[in-house]
Amino acid sequence: MSDDRGYLGSPEFKEQRQRERLCTAFVRSVSDRGYEATTVARVAELSGCSEQTFHRYYEDLGDLFRDTCSHTLQESRSATVSAWLTVHGWSERLRRSCEALLRHVEEHPDAAKAVLVTSLTGGIEVAEHVRETVAFHERALVTAFQLHPTGFPTSRLTPRALTGGVRHVLYLKMREGGRRLSPLAEDLHRWIECHRSAAAARLPIVQREPCTSHEAAFGASRSAPPLPRRSLSGFDRTDERAYVIETLMQLMLQERRDTLDDATVARFAGISTARFLAEYGGLLGCLEQLLERHVEEAGTALAAGAARGRSWPESVRLAVLECMRHLASQPRLTRLALLRLSLVPELASARHAALPQRIVSCALDQAPPLRHGRSFVAEALVGAVGELLAWAVAGEMFDRLPALGEHIAFFLLAPYLGGEAAAASIVASAATQGLGRRPSLL
């Protein structure tokens, strides 16, 4: 007892309590005002601490966001691990962990919203926290599959895909208010479990982690050419639009261009800001046009691939492979659509899933009745596909996208056919085309 009293009066306990109050205040401010309107002064006021105390523990709001993510994730981990240990049998343990995860999110909506929703609109300040959140949940799923009695009974990319899928579903639910999550637990459990497949475990892949620096992971590509610094006076009117778009793309893909504005783009493009806004829609208008064009072209590739299939599973596989080849042929647009737009808060929340959504919509167009994850599988698949694509693009693995397509096809088919049948259909489709050994993701 004396030891407890000693700790409660110690500087360590005081620091812990102050950090917790600051994290709670940050979550409250983000919930009330949004991340962009949250300030150090507001957090200090809500926490009952001084700004001096804030800066004793945190460098800035981004640093506090990291601590808030860590605190939220630790609580979530404790809830799921406790649930896992209360029962026996792999499937039942997975079920209880799914229930505990959703219940925890349901009981802490503001914290979950900060981690799951704000993280998509906070720009580069929170980019690393997003990766930490994804990696945390992925490691938990890896551990769960490793504890299966038969070993690791699925594709090595399954934990990454499932993490992206669950995160996207929760993101959508939190935007709607985050209520009534618990009833999704059974479908979540069945959706995760349907990916068990010995055949999928043999799909060739050697996994590596993506780049970890802010610049590499969010599109400051090594292949981005120097920014042009010439006048547009020698260009025809038909060339000007292409030149303006090209300038915008290069600015977005270069380092230290995370706070672009209309005036900067107009200056580099050699036109006035007024003309850039009036004729091109400004920064946001141009980016929307780029994304829409890229998604439409991907849709054309998907349709062309699907038309060659002799069955629904084969159509899904061929559609995805054709789309992956198209994305690989357009590396800068693909990087911009999947990664750099996360740095534009006005577009990120509404458009970050546009490309994965088109892939999933095409694949599920002629799908049979669902067998697993009925209540949310379409939304989960959008997140799964998006996470896999972002991982490959961040790692500069454009030449490996066709190989990744085999795994994406597996994740699209598994909820409808079951894991073994989905993997078997992919292997059979590849064999009939005489493709031989498929390249692996290195």
N, C-alpha and C positions, 0 to 999 in steps of 0.2 A: 504493500500500500504506500509506503514511504517513497518507493521508487517511482510509483505513478505520480505522486504529488510533486516529486522532484522534476519529472519530465514535463508535467503540465505547466510548471513555472519556468521552464528552460527557454533560452533563446531559440532553440530548434523548433519547439512547439509553437512559439509565437510566430516564427517565420512561416511555418506550415499553415497556420490559421490565416495569416495575412494573404498568403498566396491563394488559398482557397476562396477567400472573400473577393479578391481581385478577379479570379476566374469566374466566379458567380456573377459579379457585376458586369464583366465583359459579355457574358452570355445574355444577361438581361438587356444590356444596351443594344446588342446586335439584334435581339428579338424585337425590341421596341422601335429602333431607328434604322437598322441595317448597318452593315459593316462600314460603308463609306461615311456615314454620319457619326460613327463612334469615335470619340476622342479620349485621350489620356485623362483630361480633366473630368469628363463624364464618368469614366470608369472609377476614378478616384472618389468622386462624389458619391456614387452608388455603393461603393465598398466601405465607406467610412474611413478610408485611409487617405493620407496626403499624397500629392503628386511626388513628393520627395521619397515617400515609401515605395511608390510604384517604381521609380527609377532605381531604387536600391536593388530590386529584384529583376526588373525587365528593362531591356534597352529601348523597346518601342512596342507598339500594338502587335506587330508581327511576332515578336518574341512571346508576348502574352498569349497569342493565338496558339502557338506551339504548345505552351504549357496547358492550355485549356483542352486541346486535342488529346494530349497525353493523359490528363486527369480523367477525361470522359472515357477514353479507351481502356484505361486501367479498371474503371468501375464496370464497364461492359465485359471485360475479360473475367473479372472476378465472378460476375453473375453467371456467365456461360460455363466457366470451369466448375463452379460449384454445382451447377445443374448436371454437368457431365458425370461428376463423381457420385451423384446420389443414386444412380441406377446401374444395371449391368446390361451388357449386350450392345454392340456397336450401333445398331439401328435405333434402339431406344435412347441411347445416350445422345445421338445426333438429334433426335426429336426433342428431347428435353432442352438441349442447348439452343435449338431454334426458338423454342418457346421463351426461354430466358432472355435471349437477345431482343426479340420483339417486345417483350414486356418491359425491358429496361429502356428501350427507345420510347415506348409509349409513356412511361412514367417520368421521363426526362426530356420532354419535347423541345425545350429551348436549347439545351445543350446539343441535342441531336441535330437540330436545325442549323446551329452554328457550324457544326462539323461537316454535315452532309450537303447543306444548301449554300451557305456562305462560301464554302470552300470552292465552289464553282464560279463565283463571281468576284472573288477578292483579288484577282490578278496575281502578279508574280510574288507579291508579299506572302501569300499563303500557298504558293505552288508546292513548296517542299513539304508543308504540313499535309497536303493532299496525298503526296506520295507516301508519307509515313503512315497515314491512315489506311491506304490501300495495302501497303506492305504488312501492316499489323494484322489485318483480317486475313490476308493471304497466308501468312505463316500459321495462323490458327487452323485454317482449313487443311493446310499441308500436314500439320500434326495429326488432325483428325483422320485423314486418309491413311497416314502412316500407321495408325493404330488399328486399322482394319485387319481382321484375322488372316486375310489372304495377301497382305502386303499393300501395295499402292495400286488399287484396281481401276485405274482410269488414266486418261491422258495427263501428262505432266503439266499441261496448261489448264487443267480443270480448275484448280484453286484460284488461279488468276481470273478466269472467266466467271466463275461463281461469285467472286468478290465484286467484280464490276456489275454483275447482274443484281445482286442484293443491294448494293449501294445505290444503283439507279432506281430500284423500286422504292427504297426508303426515301430517296430524294424526292420522288414524285409524291409520296404519301405525306412527307413533311411539308411540302408546298401546299398541300390541301388541308393541313392542320394537324396531321400526325395521330389522328384518333382511329380506334378500331384496328390496330395492327395485330393484336394477339390472334384473331381468327385466321390470319394468314400462315400461322406456324405449321400446320399440317401440310399445306401445299408447298411451303418452303422446304420442309423436310423431304417430301417426295421428289421435288425438283432436284435437290442436291443428290439424293440417292440414286436417281435414274441414270446418272452419268457413270455408274460403276460398269466397267467393261474391260475384260482382259484384252480384247482386240484393240480397243482404244489405247490401252497402255502400251501397245506395241507400235503405235503410229510414230514414225521416226522424228525425234526432236531432241536436241541438246539445248537446254534452256540457259540463257544468260540474262543478267540484269541490264536494264537500260542505262543510258548515261545518267549520272547523278547531279551534274552541275545544272544550275538554272538555265544557262544558255543552251547547252546541248539538248537538255530534255524538253525545252520549250521552243526549239526551232531556230536558234542561231546557228544555222547549218554551216558546216565546213565548206559546202559546195556553193553557198550563196555568192554570186558574183558581186564585184564592187558596185556601189551605187552610181548610176550615170549622173554626170554633172554637165549636161549640155543643154542648149536652148532648143525649144520646139519650133523655132522660126522656120526651119527647113522641112518640117513635116506637113503632109497633107492633113486635112481635117479627118480623113478616115484613119490616119495613123495616130492621131492624137489620143483617141480613146485607149487604144492598145498601149500606148506609151505611158499614159497616166496610170492605167491598171498595173502595168509592169513595174512602174516606180513604187506604187503602193505595196506590191508584193515584196519587192526587195527591201523596202523599209521595214516591213513587218517581220521579215526573216533575218534581219541583221541584229547584232547586239545593241543593247541599250536603246532600243526603239519601243519600249514598253509603255510609253506615255505619249504616243503619237497624237497629234491633233490635226485639224483641217489645214491650218496655216502651214504647218511643216510639210505635209504632203504636197500642197499646192506649190510651195517654194521649190521643192526638189523636182516637181514635174514641170516647172517653168510657166505656170499659169497663176492667175490671181485667185485668192481665196474665195472671192465672190463667185467667180466662174466655176470653181471646183464644187462649191455648194449648189449652185443653180443647175449646172449641166450634168454633174456626176453624182449628186446626192451626198457629197461629202465623204468623210472616212467611213461612216457606218453604211451609207448607201453603196459604196464601192465594194465593201467587204460582203454585204448581203448578195450583191450580184455575183461576186466570185464564188461564194458558197453555193448559191442556187445553180450556177452553171456546172460546177463540179458534181453536185448531187445528181443533176439531170443526166450528165454524161455517164456517171456510174450506173444510173438506172438503165440507160441504153445498153451498157455492157452486160448488166444482169439479165435483161430480157433476151439478149442474143444468146447467152450461155444456156438459159433455161429452155429455150426453144429446141435445143439439140438433145435434151433428155428424153428417154423412152419411158420413164416412170417419175413419180414425184421425188423420190430420194435422189435419183440421178440428176434430175433437173436442178435441185437445190445445189448439189455439189458442183455441177458445171456452171451454174449461175455465179456462185461464189468465186470459183477459180477465174472466170472471165473478169469479174469485177476486180479481183486482186491483181490481175495482170494490168488492168487499166490503171489502178491506183499506183502500181509500181512504175508505170510509164509517165506519171505526172507527179514526181516526188515533191516539188515545191508546193503545188496546190494541195496535195494530200497532207503535207506537214502543216500548212496554214489552216486547213479545215479541221484537222484533228487535234492540233496542239496550240497554235498561236491564238486562235480565237478565244481560248480560255483566258487570255490576257485582256480581253475587251469585255468588261462587265456587262455592257448594254446588249451584247450578243450572246455571251456565254450561256446564260441560263436558258434562253429560248432556242439556240441553234446548235449547242454542243453535240446533240445526238442526231442531227439531221442525216448524216451519212450512214451511221449504223441503222437508223430507222428505215432508210430506203432498202438496205440489204435485207433486214428482217421482213419487211412488208412484202418484198418480192418472193422471198423464200417460203413464206407462209400462205401465199395466195391460194394454192391448191392443196393445202395441208389436210390430212385426215383428222378425225377427232383427237383431241388431246388425251394423253394417258396420265400425265404428271404435271403438277403445278398449275392447275386450271385457272386460279384466280389472278395470276399475275405473270404468266410465262412470257407473253409478248413483250411486256415492259422489261422483264428480266433479261430477255435475249438481246434487247437493244443495249443494255448496259454491258452484257458479256462481250458482245461483238466490239463495242466501242473500246472497252478496256484492252482487248487483245490487239486491236489496230493501233491504239495509242502506244502500247508497249513496243510493238515492232517499229513504228515510225520513230519514236524517241530513240531507239537503239540503232537507227540508220539501216534497218534490215529490209530495204525496199526490194532487193533482189530475192528475198526469201518470202515475200508476201504470198506467192502461189502455194508454197508449202504450208504456210499458216492457214490458207484457205481450206485445206483438208480438215484441220481441227475445228475451224469455224463451222464447217458443214456438219461435223459431228455434234456440236453443241446445238445447232438448229434442229437436227433430226431427233436427238435423244428424247426430248419430252413427248414426242409423237410415236416413236417406234420402240423406245427402250434402248438402253446403252448398247447391248450386244448387237441388236439388229441394225442400229444406226451405224456402228463401226463396220459391220459386215457389208452393208450396202456401199460404203465408201471404198472398201477394199475391192469389191466386185466391180464397181464402176471404173476404178483405175485399171484393173486387169483387162477389162474388155476394150479399153482404149490403147492397150499396149504401151503404157507409159513407163513400164519397168519400175525401177527403184525411184521413189520420189525424193527430191532434195530435202535435207533436214534443216532445221533452223539452228544455226551455229551461234 
